[in-house]
Amino acid sequence: MNFNFLSPVQDAVLAHNELLSMQALGRKLKIHSQHNGMPDLEGVSIAIIGVLENRNDINYIGETFQLNEVRKSFYALFPGSWNTTIADLGDINKGESVEDTYFALKTTVSILVQKKIIPIVLGGSQDLTYAMYRAYDHLMPMVNIVNVDSCFDLGDSTKPIKNNSFVGKVILDQPYNLFNYATVGYQTYFNSQEEIDLMERLYFEAYRLGEVSNDITLVEPVMRDANIVSIDLGAVKASEVSLKQRVSPNGLDGKEICAVARYAGISNKVSAFGIFEYKPSYDDEVTAMLISQMLWYFVEGVNCRIKDDDFLNDDSHQKFTTLADSEELIFYKSTKTGRWWIEIPFLVNVNNKLKKHTLLPCTQKDYLDACDGEIPNRWYKAYQKNSV
């Protein structure tokens, strides 16, 4: 097993861990340490990896960072009634070049996903999401990414990759594996009209901060369809985080970002999760604690996963058919969880990308809107994308 890229969790963190209650999370983790080496991954469901890479941050001026405070905060929390085993595999240090770091992260994520272990990547700059995406090149034909961010990060893909332009590379670099890209919590004034128009033209999804804050449950169907979830801490409002972390007076609050993390965890499809743009400062406790709580809620979500998308068994769902704008729309509701899906019809004579994506997660509101003759936006975008 090639985990040579990972350096062990630092002794200072492990010493702190020894002082914690026996019930604390840190005492129940399998930890990669200098003394004991890499833990056995047998039975592990979730693995934490730090990536100490921030050189492609547009504001990078040579600073380095560690994740010790985040680990101390997370280790000190108490687990829920969980049945998952978590490992902390330590950190991927900066490579000779950023590409080396990408390669190390891509390889590590790929190994873990193949072993059915969910990697939680704690990182510097968010361009590391690109390496996570590339880890799926040989694992699945189509990948869905959700970016929780105030910006779309499309950028100018002709220029070298940066943390504000990595999505452009994801879209345009071969192999083309991206099926859907959704941004949750974007703030309009941080995005050029060209980028907003491009999101529309590509039939990608975008949920404004106002929409999400108004109804956080909007996030659940989007997460249910995601393979990779990447969170930019810049999406969190300034009053919730430490000094260096402050980006905007507006953003998701602590409760909302934890709910988003939990929705990502509950999704049966999410197989990689990342939190990026961590910038430690001398008053770091708040950000470290917020990241820890986001991690806690993600793990909590994973423990609440229920397989509810078996539509071969008629007892597992109810089927509803409705007519909206002369389209016959077919909805399914799980009898186990009450979650909803909408069917996307196959298009004849089209190179169909949606071989496995015939059912799209949606909300009960989408069904009620369809009953009133309104076609759900998610259905429309997926249908259009499939006919391109």
N, C-alpha and C positions, 0 to 999 in steps of 0.2 A: 504494500500500500504506500503510494508515494505522497507522503505528507512532509517531505523534506523542507518544504518552503516555510513551515510554521515554527516560530520560536516559542518557547514555553512562557506561560504566565509568570510575571515577575515575582520574585521572592517577597517583596514588600506587600503585595496583594495577598499572597498565601499566608504570611505572618498575621496580617489583619484578619484573615479568614479563620485562623485558629482560635481567635478570641470570641468568635460569634457563638450564639446559642446552637446547640446540636440540632435544633429544629429549623435553623436558617437554611435558605436555599444553597448557600455556598458550601455547606457541609454535605449536601446531597448530590453535588455535581461530580462528574468525572473530569478531572482537570489535568491538562498537559503541564507538567512541572519539570524543572531541571532535575530534580531528585528522582522522580518516578518515570519520567519519559512520557510518551504518548499513551493515553488510556486505550483500553480495548473498546472498540465501538460496537461490540455485540449488544443488541438490545437498545442502542441509543436511537432516539427519534429526532432530536434537535441538537445541532452543533453550533456553538458561537465561534466566530472567527473575527479577529480584529485585523484591519488592513491600514497600516500606518503610512498611507500614500496620499499626498495632497498637492503634488507638483503641477497637476493640470487645473488647479484652482486659478481662475483669472486674476485673483488678488494675491497669489503666492509670492512671498518675499523671502523664502528660505527657512521659514519656521518649521519646527518639528513638533510632534505631539505624542502623547501616550493615552491609553485607555484605562489606566489604573483606577481613576476615580469612578468611572462608570462601573467597572467590575466590583469595586468595593461596595458601591450602592446596591448593585444587583444581588451580590452575594448576601447582603444583610437582610434582604426581604424574606418573607416567609412564603413557601409555596402554597397553592390552593390544594384541593384534594385531587391531585394530578396522578396520572398513571404513565406519564412519559419520563424517560430518562434523558437528561440533558448533559452534554459534554461541553467544556470550554477548551477549544483546541489551541488557544494562544493566538499569536499575531503573525501576519505576513508583513515582514519589514519591507522598506523601500528597496526595490531592485536597483541594479546598475542604471537602468532606464525605466521609465514608466511602463513601457511595453513589457519589461520583465515582470513587473508587479502584476500587470494584467494577465500575463501567462500563468503566473502562480495562482492567482485568484480563480481564473477560468478552470484550470486543472483541478483545483481543490473542490470547487463547487460541483464540477462535473462528476467527480468521484462520489461525493456525498449524495447528490441527487440520484445517481444510479444505485446507491445503497439504500435508497428510500429514507435518507436522513435529511431533514430540512436545515440548510445552512442559514444562520442569522449572521449577516455581514455588518460589522460596525466599522464605519469608515471615515476617512477624510473626505475627499471631494467626490461628488456624486457621479462623475464620469466612470467610476468603478462599476456602475450599473452596466456599462457596455461590456465589460469583461464577464459579468454574471450572465448576460444575455448570450454571449458567445459560448458559454459553457453548455448551452443547449443545442449547439449545431448538429451534433450526432445523436441527440436524445429524442427529439421530436420535430416534426415537419413545420409546425406553426406555433409561435409563442405569443402570449398576451402579456403586456407589461402595464402595470398601473404605477403612475408617478404621483406621489402626494407632494405637491409643490406649488409655490406661488407663481412659477414660470413654466412655460412649456419645454424649455431647454432644447428647442429645435436648432437654433443658431445657424451659422453658415457652414454647411457640411464640406465645403471645398477647402476650408482652413483646418489646421490641426485640431484634434479633439480637445475640448475644454469642458469644465463642469457645467457650462451654460449652453453647450452645443452638442452634447453626446447623443441626443435622440436623432439628430440629423444623420449621424454616422450609423445608428441602429437601422434607420430606414433605408439608407442608400448603399451600405456596404454589403458585399456578397459574403456568404449565401443569404438570400432574402428570406428570413424566417419569421419576420414580424407580421402577425395577423392584425392584432388590435393594440392600440396605445390609448390609454385614458389618463387624463390629468385630473386630480381631485384637489380642490381648494385653490385654484388659480385666481390671481388678482389681476383684473383687466389692465390696470395702468402699468403693470410690469411687463406687458407683452405687446409687441408691435402689432398693428392691424394686419400686416402681411402674415405674421405667424398665426394669428387667429383665423385668417382666411384659409391658410394652408391646412390647418387642423380640420376645417370644414370640408375642404376639397378632398382630403384623404379619408373622409368619413371617420375620423378619430373622435373620441369622446372627450368632452371637457366639462367639468362641473365647477362653477364659480364658488368662491368662498361663501358668498351670501346664501346660495342654494344649500350648500353642505351644512352651514351653521343653522339654517332654518329647519332642515330635516336630515339629520345625520344618517337615517336609515337608507337614504339614496345610495350610500357607499356600498351597502351589502351586496347587491346584485353585481356591481362592477368588480368587487373583490372575488366574488364567487366564480368569475370567469377568468381570473388572472393566474398566470404561472409565476410571474416575478412581481413582487411589490417593493418599490424603492421609495423611501421617505426622505425628503430634504428637510432638515431641521429649520430651514428658512421659512417653511410653511407655518411655523408656530409664531404666535405674536410675541412681541418683544418683552411684554411684562411677565411672561412665563419662564424666561430663560436668563442665563448669566450675561454679563456685560458684552463679551466678544461675540456672543451668539445672536445679538439683536439685529434683525433685518428690517422689520416693519412693525409699526404700532398695530396694524391689523394682521389677523391670521387665525389659525385654529387655536383654541385654548387647550390647556392640559387635559381636560376631560374629553374633549373632542378627538384629540390626536390619539389618546388611549383607546377610545371607541373604534377609531379607524384601524388601529393595530389589532384589536380583538376581531373585527370583521375579517381582516386578512388571515388571522389564525383559524377562524371557523371555516374558511373556504377549503373545500376538499381538493381544490386544484393548486393552491399556492404551494410551490415546492422550494421557493427561495425568497428570503425577506431581508431587506437591508435598510439601515438607518445611516444617513450620511451628513456631511458638512458639520461634523463636531469640531468645535474650536475651543479648547480649554482656556480658561482665564483664572486669575487668582481667586475669584469668587465663584468657583465652578460648581458648588454643591447642587444648585438648583437644576442645571442642565443635566448633570450626571444622574440625579434622581429621576428627572423626567424620562430620560432614555431608559433607565432601569424599569420604570413603571410601564413604559411602552412595551419593553421586552416581556414583562410579567403578563401583560394583557394579551400579547401575541401567543405566548405559551398557554395561557388560560384558554384562548380560542382554539388552539390545536387540540387541547384536551376535550373540547366540546364538539369536535367534528362528528357528524352523523352522516352515514352514507344514505343519501335520500334521493339519488338521481338514477335509480334503477327503474326505467320506464317499461321494461319488458313484463314486469309483474303488475297486472292491472289493479291488484289490491293496494299497491304502494302509492297510487296517485288518483286524483280526479281529473277528468278532462273536460274542458269548456271550449265551445266554439262560438265565435262572435263575428259579426260583419262590421268592418270599419272602412269607410271610403272605398266601397266595392271590393275590398280585400277580405278573404276569409282568414281570420286569425284563430289559431288553435293554442290554447293555454293549458298548462298542466300545473296542478297543485299537489305537493307532497302531503300524504296523509300523516307522515311521521313528524315533519317539521313545520308544515304550513308554508314552505317556501314555494315561489312561483317560477315557472319557465314559459317561454313563448317559442313556438316552432318557427324556424325559418325554412321556407320551401326551397327545395333543390331547383336550380335553374337548368333546364335541358340545354344541351349543346354549349355548355360553358365549362371552361377549365375550372372545376369547382374546388375552391380552397376549403370549403366547409365540410369535408368528409366526416369529421367528428363533431362539427359544431352546429348540428341541426337544431339543437335546443339552446336557447339563450336565456340566462337568468334574468328575471324581471321582478317587479313588485306587484302586490295586489292592486295598487293604484293604476298600474299600466292596464290591468284587466278591466278595471272600472272605467278608465278613460276610453278603452276600446269599445266597451258597451255603449258609451256615449258617442261613438263614431270617430274617435280620435286615434290615429295610428301612433303607437309608442315610438319615441325618437330612437331608442336603442335598436328596435326591430328595423326601422327604416335604414339606419346607418349600416347595420350588418347585412341587410338585403342588398343595398347599393354596392357595398364593398365586395360582396360575393359575385356581383354581375360585372365587375370591372375586368 
